[in-house]
Amino acid sequence: MIELVAFDGDDTLWHNESIFSMTQSRFADLMEPYVEDADLEERLFATEMRNLRLFGYGVKSFTLSMIETAIELSHGRVSAHEIQAIIDAGRGMLEHPVELLAGAEDAIDRVSERYPVMLITKGDLFDQESKLARSGLGERFEAVEIVAEKDEMAYRRILSQRGVPADRFVMVGNSGRSDILPTLALGAWAVHVPYPLLWTHEHVDENRLVAHERYRRIESLADLTEALDDLAANSANSHGGADPTG
């Protein structure tokens, strides 16, 4: 029996990583005079990981990491004009129109006819609230949770507050690391909707997922209700399957 279905936001309901990718390409162009043989993408990612525990996720953290990387790779020679260009790029990301993925509205509406639905997303609170408001999807959810990290502890807290057993909860999202592995580890169900682009930090070995009986992969949100029907049919007799974290 399913009592609650939660959707991820970024790259599940609306485009996000494509905006980061576009900005990173602009950053690479800006840094071309300084980079020489350095691997810009690798250095930027390393800076992001170093800053994650302090700045968290989101555009603001990404912008600060670009500035720090620019200073490091240029050995302090990056100009004020170029720093301003990075800041402007970050501002542009925050102001970028929210573009829904195909079928997002219809998927939420169809699922909500059968189950309570909520949004669980992570990142900067102000940015995520702004994106949700501009998406036009806010009124479709019974509840919204914006968390600093989507891990077992966060999901456990959310389910406890709502009085929903883990084995009656389904998470729908594009990230194996944030949406799928933590919910499977709790004994919940997960529907994976891959997005063409995925931040390196969110990558997991899909072999850790595919053998799990509580896991389903779909190619688009158009297939979601069928996947939920399949999960609902199997939920009563499920006994957990292999541990995806092992």
N, C-alpha and C positions, 0 to 999 in steps of 0.2 A: 504494500500500500504506500502510495506517495502522498505526503502531506504538504510539501513545500518544494517549489522549483525556483532556483536563483540563477540569474543571468550575470555574467561578467559584462563590463561596459566596453573598455578599450579593445578594439579589434575583434569584438564579438558582436556588438550592436552598432558601433560606429568606428570609422577609420581613425587610426592613431599612429601606428608605427610608420606608415607611409609619410606622415608629416615629419617625423623624426629623421627618416631616411633622406628626405628632400633637404632638410636643414643641414644634415651631416655632409651632404654633397657640396652645399654652399660653403660650409666650413672648410672642407678640403681645398676648394678653389682659393679661399682666402689665405690658407696656410701654405700654399704651393711655394712661395718664395723662401720659406723657412725650413721646410720639412727635410729636404735632401733625401737621405736613404731611410729616414725614420718611418716606421709603420704608424701612420696617423690613426687609423682605426683601432689598432691594438693599444696605442698609448691613451687614446680617449677612453676606451673601455676600462683600462686599468685605473684611470682617474675616477671614472664613475663608480667603480667598485670600491675604491678607497674612500670616496665621499658618501657612499650610500648610507652608512650608519649615522652620519651627521645631518645630511640634507634630505634623505629619503628619496622617493621616486618623483618623477614628473619633470615638467618643462623647466622650472626654476633650477632644480638640481642639475639638469642637463646643461643649461646655459652657464652656470657657474663652473661646471667641469670643462666646458669648451674654453672658457676664459683661462682657466688654470693651465690647461693643456697648451693653449696658444703661448702663454708666457714661458712655459717650460721648454717647448720645442724651439721657440725663437730665441731662447737664452735672454729673455727680457727685452728683445728688440721690437716686439710687436707694438704697433703705434696705437695711440689713443683713438684714432679714426677706425682702426681695425677692431679694437675692443668694442667700440660703439656699434660697429656692424654686427658683431656677435650678439650684443644686447638687443639690437633691433630684430635680429633673426629670432631670438627667444620671444620677444614681444609679439612678433608675427605668428609664432606657433600658438601662443595663448589666445590670439584673436582670430585664429583660423576658423572658418565656418565648420560646424559639426555636420559631417556627412554620414548618414546612416548606411549600413550595409544593406544590400538587397534582401528584402523579406523580413527585416528586423521588426517592424511594427506588426506585421501579420503574424509572425511567430509568437510574439508576446500575447497578442489578442487570442490566438487559438489555444495557447497553453493556459491562459487565465480563465478560459471557459471551463477548465477541468480542475485546476489546482491554484492555490494561492501563489503569487509570483512576487519576487523581490529582486533588487539589484545589490550585488556585492562587488565592489570595485576597490582598487587601491590607488594610492597616490596623494598628491597635494589636495587638501580638503577644498580650498577655494577653487582650484582649477577643475576638479571633478564635479563640484556642485554647479559650476558655470556650464560645463559641457552637458550635464544632465538637463539643466534648465533650457539650454539652447537646442537640445535634441528633440524636445517636444514629447519625450517619453515618460517624464516624471509621474504624470497622473495615472499611468498604467500599472505602477508598482504599489503593492500594499506596504512595502517598507524599503528603505534604502540604507545600506551600510557602506561607508567609505573608511577603509582601514589603512594603517601604515604598512602592513604586511599581510599577505594572505597565506597563513600557515595553519597548522592544526589547531593551535591555541585560538586563533581568531575565529575559525569556523566553529569550534567547540563552544566558544562564548556566545556566538550568534544563535546557534541552535538551542543552547540552554536558555537564553533569554526568551526565545519564542516557544519553548516547550516542545520542540520537535526532535524525536529520536533520530540519530544519525542514519539509521537504515530506512528512514522514510523521507530522506532529503536527496535532491538531485541538484548538482551544480553543472551549469552549462557555460563553457568558456573555451578560449583558444589556446591558453597556456597550460602545458603539461605541468610545469613547476608550480604555478600559482592556483590553477583551477582544478586540476585533475589529481595529482599525487596526494595533496593534503586531505581531500575529501574521501578518496579511496582508503587512505590510512585510518580514517575515522570510522569506516564501515558504511559510508554513504555511497551514493551512485554518482557517476560523472559522465557527461556527454561532451566530447571533444569536437570543436568546430575549428579546424586549423585555418589560420590566416596566412596569405602568401608570404608575408614578412614577419619575422619573429626576432626580437631582441636576443642577443647571445645569452644574456643572463637567464632567459626564460626557457632555454633549450633543455630537454631531457631525452634520454634514450627511449624511444617509443616501445622498445621491447619490454620495458618495465610496465607498460600499460596494457598492451594488446591481449595478453593472456588472462587478464583479470575479468571475472564474470560481471563485475559491477561497472565495467567500462564500455562505452560505445563511442565510435567515431563516425561522424557524418560529414558530408562534403559541403553542406550549406544549411542554413536555418530552415529551409523548405522541408528538410527531412526530419525536423526535430520532433514533431508529434508522433511520427512513426517510431522513432527511437524511444520516446517516453512510453508508448504503448508496450514496446518490447520489454523495457525495464520493469514496468508495472506488472506485466505478466510473470516475470521471473522473481520479483521481490519477495513474494510470500514464502518461496522455498529456498531463498538464498542463504548460504552459510558463510559468505565472505570471500572465498577464493584465495588465490595466492597473495601474499603480502607484497604490494608493489614497491615498497621501500627497501626490500631485501636484495 
